């Protein structure tokens, strides 16, 4: 230990002595010669240390969403509502150019000296007031018998006007018609008399109507009310005026249910050669309908009161059921059925429209349909074919027929005029079928066939009523702007009442039964649109040139051709 201490002390003393000696040797600020050795090839290296990789720590997994309960406090603020001022955006918009022409004119001429004129004018602007006017005239200066002796003419003029409010529409209209016919259905022997003249009969009717109806037809309730007046007269003693009021209200409480109530009242004052009377007719028709998918059923009543004077009539008041049902199993097949009854209102004006060669009548009666039972099927295939077939049986009282050889108080006959006769109790069986076809917009077809059988009580035959009818309508558009129509109408089984075969003066019947030939009428029409304003047309009636006779002793004209032009302005 002592030796170690001595060594330390000796070393320190030696180092101190050496430093002092060096300090004494070099003076302050003196530059001495030094030698520096620089080695270019020496490489400094650092030992390689290994990199340490450590894994990230594993975070704790969430345990799921927990329910949070918090409390919301209301802090009402007394601030004024924000007012947003809207301004329209000025966006350039060009309305489509629609070819709307308020006026239409159609003129033509054909054989049998038959000029044709049709003119219509209506408002096309969307305004609160809208109107339309129409004028038509067509005459035949020559007819099928003795040329001008069997001429006829038809003229009509009318107009409609509507005022549209926010929720309803006020509407009205007038209509004036004049039709002239010749009683050319007489014995041909009379034409040999140079002084013989065929009498004419001119029918003139004037009607006016006014009403109100709602504009929105899909709401929970809709309505329409209308009042009308009509005056009719001919060249002889027939006069008839009529005042009518009708209304219809519809309600829709839900999508499946809907109902309606119709009310009508008419008072008619006919005058003829042998009578003047006042006839009233009132009908109330409530009905309710339920629809569920393709199933539809409706139930209602037809409540009618009419004052026609009939022998052994129990009451003027009648109630009939009105039941209908239909179910479409699929698009291709469905069925429908009906059980109903009603009173068909007949007037002298309605009879003349059916047979313009009607003479004086002894009595006007409504037709009572005690019941109608109908059932059938219908469907369609791929929206191309459509069919419908049905069978119905109807029972009538006072079913009307037209017979000629009218016998007046002087016991003379006039084969050119028809009179009305009624059957007390009639049963009519009807089988009908419809077939439709549509091939895009190029071709479409519609047809219907009806077969009838009559079971009568007081009349020997169903005078001038057909036992079968066939109607076929074709429409073809072979070129753009060209429309062609071809219609076929057949009617057969017509029987007319001929001369009285009774040998006892003062008694009537039995009568000769005259079987009329089958009526076959082919009608052709063609319209070609040259421009948006101009078009040409051609029509042909009775192209088969058949000796068609709808009413006994009244053959129709042969081939009737007419052509002309039409213009929009």
Phi, psi and omega in degrees: 000314178299322180295322181294321179293319179296321180294319179296316180294325181288320179293323181290322179293324180291319179293321180295320181293323180292320179294320181293322181295319180293324179293324179285332183288315183264127179273161180293127176082009184267138179261127179243164180283133178230158181235124179246134180249120180249124180248116180281333186271008180276131183245127177268126181238150178242133180296140181286128178252134180290141178278141183256121176260127178241136178288146176293147180291146179282121181280153179288138180283142179291147182270003180113171180281136179251156177283133179247128177253127180219163184244133181253124178255137178272136177231085182295138180244132178273074180246145177289144180296150180284127179257121179256125178264119181266143177228138180290146177273128179281088181253126179293126181221131180251116180293146179295143180278100180263135179276084179254120180242122182290336185247151178217134181226133181224122181230147179197174180207147181214182178291175190062024179052062188240092172282152181227135178217128174226133179218136178221145175215134183211157177283135181249353179277143177284097184226169181287344178238129178229151185211165175207146178230146179216147179218135180214145177208134172211131181224158177233102183293339178232147181236191183283344183235121175055034172060247184293343181292341181241038180280167176205161182209150181220129180222138177216149177214138180194176179196158178225150179217145181222142174241124185255118171263195182291319186235358181216168180230131172260129184225159179196169180188159176230154181210130178233129182227143174220125181233131180242128179234157177248136177276073184268002181275063183242174178298127182302339179297329182294335182291340179285345178280118183296337180270001183281133178234135178278123181287153176252161175223126182247122176261132178231128179227143178224130181224150177219145181218156177205146181192183180219144177208156180281156183273317182276113184268357184248009179282184180291341181211139176218158186208163173203131180230135184216140174240142185217158176217138179220139176233134184223143175204158176241190183281355184245237187256357185282128176220147178201128175237148185218136173238129183224148175226130180220152179210150179218126177239131180240140178226146183228087181291334179205179180291331183271333186246142171203157181209170179204157177224123177247135180230134178217145178216130180225138171236127186236138180238085178275148174226138178215193186299322188243003183204158170218125184211169176240122182246137178237150180213128178224132180227137175235125187228085173279147181205142177230143186227139177237132181232128177224102183065238179265007180258133181220133178219141179223148180220138181198184179227145171248104183256116188230139173230123179216149191251026177299139182271110181231140179296137180062030177281126185282321184199155174277350187256129182224145177232129180234146174282160177217089185244132180219146178209148177207148178214125180259099181299316179212175179298331184274342186209137175200167180229162177212159180207158182208141171222113187207174175203158183192177175240118178276122182279123179247138175229167176297325178297318179291324178293321180293324177295333178278319179224102184288353181260028180284134177261201179300144180246150179271328183201143175251126182228144171282156179262124181265118174262098184297319176201158174220122178245121183222144175210148181189183180230157177201161179178180179212156181239114174052033178057024179248310179256140174225135180226157177204134179219139184209157173231131177220152178232129182232142177244128186237154162241140179064043174289127189268149176220158177252131176226145175260200190058046180298133180251121181264191185294339180269009177062032175251155182251152178221102184286350183274347181244148179252154175232169183262137170227155184233149173255134187295306182227119185231143174238126183241124175259135182223130171241125183225153178213146180231144178220127180233150180214137178220124178248096185047223178258010184272316186216139175217147182224140173222134183217154178210139178235131178234134174240132184236148170220133186245133173243105188252160182251319184245338178264143182289325181219164174276083189302126175060022172252134185284155172264344173204150179219142176223127179231128179231122181241125180240140177224126185233138174237080184289327181230159177294125181091354181248125179237126181237133178235138177226116184239133178243131179230123178237143178212128184220168179082017181285136177228135181245154178271120183266218186289155176287126181262008181284140178266354183258122181293134178100346176252154183239135178086160002290165184246156175290135178261117182255120178271121180272150181291157178296134179272126177230114184234122175252125181240131179238138177222144177216132176232132179234122181272107180285307175228186177293342183252330189242144178209160176238155182215159176212139181227146176221128179242148182052050182299331180283355179055043180281150176275063185287134179227101177283322178239138185305133180075008180237078174291150182269173179293156178285218180297121182247116181243141178210142179216159180181196182231158175228152184216141173253140181215000000 
